[in-house]
Structures are given as C-alpha cells and as structure tokens.
Amino acid sequence: MMGNLPPAQNALFYDFCLEKHIPKNHLLRHINQFLDFDRV
C-alpha cells in the first residue's frame, strides 16, 4: 500500500546505530575482528 503511514506505525521505524550502544571494550568487538561473514 502506498501513501503515508498512520502515526502509530511511524514509531516502528527509527534510526539505531550499534556503534553508539556497544562499549569499545565489549567482548563482541574483540571477537568481530576474527569473524568473516563474506561467504554467508
């Protein structure tokens, strides 16, 4: 369906940046350097 979304539905879409919410020293950041998802 084309057109404007109802106001209640607009809240479902928002900008979220993981870089801003995961601390620099978090374990997942250290693991990330060893993972390669290019083939997935």
Backbone as XML, in Angstrom:
<?xml version="1.0"?>
<chain id="A" units="angstrom">
  <residue number="1" name="MET">
    <atom name="N" x="0.843" y="-1.181" z="0.000"/>
    <atom name="CA" x="0.000" y="0.000" z="0.000"/>
    <atom name="C" x="0.884" y="1.239" z="0.000"/>
  </residue>
  <residue number="2" name="MET">
    <atom name="N" x="0.601" y="2.149" z="-0.852"/>
    <atom name="CA" x="1.386" y="3.365" z="-0.966"/>
    <atom name="C" x="0.737" y="4.484" z="-0.161"/>
  </residue>
  <residue number="3" name="GLY">
    <atom name="N" x="1.543" y="5.437" z="0.228"/>
    <atom name="CA" x="0.998" y="6.588" z="0.936"/>
    <atom name="C" x="1.660" y="6.780" z="2.277"/>
  </residue>
  <residue number="4" name="ASN">
    <atom name="N" x="1.104" y="7.658" z="3.081"/>
    <atom name="CA" x="1.645" y="7.951" z="4.406"/>
    <atom name="C" x="1.240" y="6.880" z="5.401"/>
  </residue>
  <residue number="5" name="LEU">
    <atom name="N" x="2.139" y="6.629" z="6.328"/>
    <atom name="CA" x="1.839" y="5.678" z="7.395"/>
    <atom name="C" x="1.011" y="6.352" z="8.484"/>
  </residue>
  <residue number="6" name="PRO">
    <atom name="N" x="0.128" y="5.610" z="9.128"/>
    <atom name="CA" x="-0.582" y="6.173" z="10.283"/>
    <atom name="C" x="0.424" y="6.544" z="11.375"/>
  </residue>
  <residue number="7" name="PRO">
    <atom name="N" x="0.135" y="7.560" z="12.189"/>
    <atom name="CA" x="1.081" y="7.993" z="13.232"/>
    <atom name="C" x="1.540" y="6.869" z="14.151"/>
  </residue>
  <residue number="8" name="ALA">
    <atom name="N" x="0.677" y="5.945" z="14.490"/>
    <atom name="CA" x="1.061" y="4.850" z="15.394"/>
    <atom name="C" x="2.096" y="3.940" z="14.747"/>
  </residue>
  <residue number="9" name="GLN">
    <atom name="N" x="2.086" y="3.836" z="13.446"/>
    <atom name="CA" x="3.007" y="2.953" z="12.750"/>
    <atom name="C" x="4.374" y="3.614" z="12.530"/>
  </residue>
  <residue number="10" name="ASN">
    <atom name="N" x="4.436" y="4.910" z="12.557"/>
    <atom name="CA" x="5.705" y="5.608" z="12.383"/>
    <atom name="C" x="6.703" y="5.253" z="13.476"/>
  </residue>
  <residue number="11" name="ALA">
    <atom name="N" x="6.236" y="4.933" z="14.660"/>
    <atom name="CA" x="7.114" y="4.605" z="15.773"/>
    <atom name="C" x="7.842" y="3.286" z="15.559"/>
  </residue>
  <residue number="12" name="LEU">
    <atom name="N" x="7.426" y="2.481" z="14.609"/>
    <atom name="CA" x="8.091" y="1.205" z="14.355"/>
    <atom name="C" x="9.426" y="1.389" z="13.632"/>
  </residue>
  <residue number="13" name="PHE">
    <atom name="N" x="9.616" y="2.529" z="13.005"/>
    <atom name="CA" x="10.804" y="2.773" z="12.214"/>
    <atom name="C" x="11.615" y="3.898" z="12.850"/>
  </residue>
  <residue number="14" name="TYR">
    <atom name="N" x="12.890" y="3.603" z="13.147"/>
    <atom name="CA" x="13.749" y="4.602" z="13.750"/>
    <atom name="C" x="15.198" y="4.269" z="13.425"/>
  </residue>
  <residue number="15" name="ASP">
    <atom name="N" x="16.075" y="5.224" z="13.587"/>
    <atom name="CA" x="17.499" y="5.022" z="13.358"/>
    <atom name="C" x="18.129" y="4.451" z="14.608"/>
  </residue>
  <residue number="16" name="PHE">
    <atom name="N" x="18.944" y="3.412" z="14.436"/>
    <atom name="CA" x="19.636" y="2.798" z="15.567"/>
    <atom name="C" x="21.034" y="2.442" z="15.110"/>
  </residue>
  <residue number="17" name="CYS">
    <atom name="N" x="22.019" y="2.896" z="15.826"/>
    <atom name="CA" x="23.416" y="2.641" z="15.474"/>
    <atom name="C" x="24.068" y="1.813" z="16.577"/>
  </residue>
  <residue number="18" name="LEU">
    <atom name="N" x="24.438" y="0.579" z="16.249"/>
    <atom name="CA" x="25.089" y="-0.290" z="17.236"/>
    <atom name="C" x="26.409" y="0.299" z="17.725"/>
  </residue>
  <residue number="19" name="GLU">
    <atom name="N" x="27.110" y="1.000" z="16.856"/>
    <atom name="CA" x="28.393" y="1.581" z="17.242"/>
    <atom name="C" x="28.260" y="2.529" z="18.435"/>
  </residue>
  <residue number="20" name="LYS">
    <atom name="N" x="27.117" y="3.175" z="18.549"/>
    <atom name="CA" x="26.894" y="4.113" z="19.652"/>
    <atom name="C" x="26.495" y="3.412" z="20.943"/>
  </residue>
  <residue number="21" name="HIS">
    <atom name="N" x="26.014" y="2.149" z="20.855"/>
    <atom name="CA" x="25.449" y="1.483" z="22.016"/>
    <atom name="C" x="26.294" y="0.330" z="22.555"/>
  </residue>
  <residue number="22" name="ILE">
    <atom name="N" x="27.316" y="-0.087" z="21.822"/>
    <atom name="CA" x="28.189" y="-1.158" z="22.299"/>
    <atom name="C" x="29.503" y="-0.528" z="22.752"/>
  </residue>
  <residue number="23" name="PRO">
    <atom name="N" x="29.870" y="-0.724" z="24.013"/>
    <atom name="CA" x="31.103" y="-0.126" z="24.531"/>
    <atom name="C" x="32.330" y="-0.574" z="23.731"/>
  </residue>
  <residue number="24" name="LYS">
    <atom name="N" x="33.338" y="0.279" z="23.664"/>
    <atom name="CA" x="34.556" y="-0.015" z="22.895"/>
    <atom name="C" x="35.282" y="-1.254" z="23.401"/>
  </residue>
  <residue number="25" name="ASN">
    <atom name="N" x="35.165" y="-1.583" z="24.685"/>
    <atom name="CA" x="35.880" y="-2.728" z="25.240"/>
    <atom name="C" x="34.995" y="-3.973" z="25.373"/>
  </residue>
  <residue number="26" name="HIS">
    <atom name="N" x="33.856" y="-4.002" z="24.686"/>
    <atom name="CA" x="32.930" y="-5.133" z="24.763"/>
    <atom name="C" x="33.548" y="-6.361" z="24.085"/>
  </residue>
  <residue number="27" name="LEU">
    <atom name="N" x="33.301" y="-7.550" z="24.626"/>
    <atom name="CA" x="33.840" y="-8.803" z="24.119"/>
    <atom name="C" x="33.512" y="-9.017" z="22.635"/>
  </residue>
  <residue number="28" name="LEU">
    <atom name="N" x="32.302" y="-8.676" z="22.221"/>
    <atom name="CA" x="31.904" y="-8.885" z="20.830"/>
    <atom name="C" x="32.731" y="-8.051" z="19.850"/>
  </residue>
  <residue number="29" name="ARG">
    <atom name="N" x="33.200" y="-6.907" z="20.277"/>
    <atom name="CA" x="34.060" y="-6.110" z="19.401"/>
    <atom name="C" x="35.393" y="-6.809" z="19.182"/>
  </residue>
  <residue number="30" name="HIS">
    <atom name="N" x="35.907" y="-7.487" z="20.198"/>
    <atom name="CA" x="37.170" y="-8.211" z="20.067"/>
    <atom name="C" x="36.997" y="-9.449" z="19.191"/>
  </residue>
  <residue number="31" name="ILE">
    <atom name="N" x="35.876" y="-10.131" z="19.332"/>
    <atom name="CA" x="35.598" y="-11.319" z="18.528"/>
    <atom name="C" x="35.363" y="-10.938" z="17.073"/>
  </residue>
  <residue number="32" name="ASN">
    <atom name="N" x="34.757" y="-9.812" z="16.833"/>
    <atom name="CA" x="34.394" y="-9.369" z="15.486"/>
    <atom name="C" x="35.585" y="-9.345" z="14.534"/>
  </residue>
  <residue number="33" name="GLN">
    <atom name="N" x="36.753" y="-9.029" z="15.023"/>
    <atom name="CA" x="37.924" y="-8.933" z="14.145"/>
    <atom name="C" x="38.343" y="-10.284" z="13.577"/>
  </residue>
  <residue number="34" name="PHE">
    <atom name="N" x="37.880" y="-11.384" z="14.186"/>
    <atom name="CA" x="38.241" y="-12.717" z="13.722"/>
    <atom name="C" x="37.149" y="-13.380" z="12.872"/>
  </residue>
  <residue number="35" name="LEU">
    <atom name="N" x="35.984" y="-12.752" z="12.779"/>
    <atom name="CA" x="34.879" y="-13.329" z="12.020"/>
    <atom name="C" x="34.849" y="-12.782" z="10.600"/>
  </residue>
  <residue number="36" name="ASP">
    <atom name="N" x="34.498" y="-13.662" z="9.654"/>
    <atom name="CA" x="34.372" y="-13.262" z="8.263"/>
    <atom name="C" x="33.038" y="-13.774" z="7.737"/>
  </residue>
  <residue number="37" name="PHE">
    <atom name="N" x="32.091" y="-12.844" z="7.533"/>
    <atom name="CA" x="30.758" y="-13.208" z="7.075"/>
    <atom name="C" x="30.574" y="-12.967" z="5.579"/>
  </residue>
  <residue number="38" name="ASP">
    <atom name="N" x="31.657" y="-12.775" z="4.842"/>
    <atom name="CA" x="31.559" y="-12.502" z="3.405"/>
    <atom name="C" x="30.918" y="-13.659" z="2.647"/>
  </residue>
  <residue number="39" name="ARG">
    <atom name="N" x="31.112" y="-14.881" z="3.099"/>
    <atom name="CA" x="30.560" y="-16.047" z="2.399"/>
    <atom name="C" x="29.140" y="-16.386" z="2.816"/>
  </residue>
  <residue number="40" name="VAL">
    <atom name="N" x="28.646" y="-15.726" z="3.820"/>
    <atom name="CA" x="27.296" y="-16.032" z="4.316"/>
    <atom name="C" x="26.260" y="-15.305" z="3.484"/>
  </residue>
</chain>
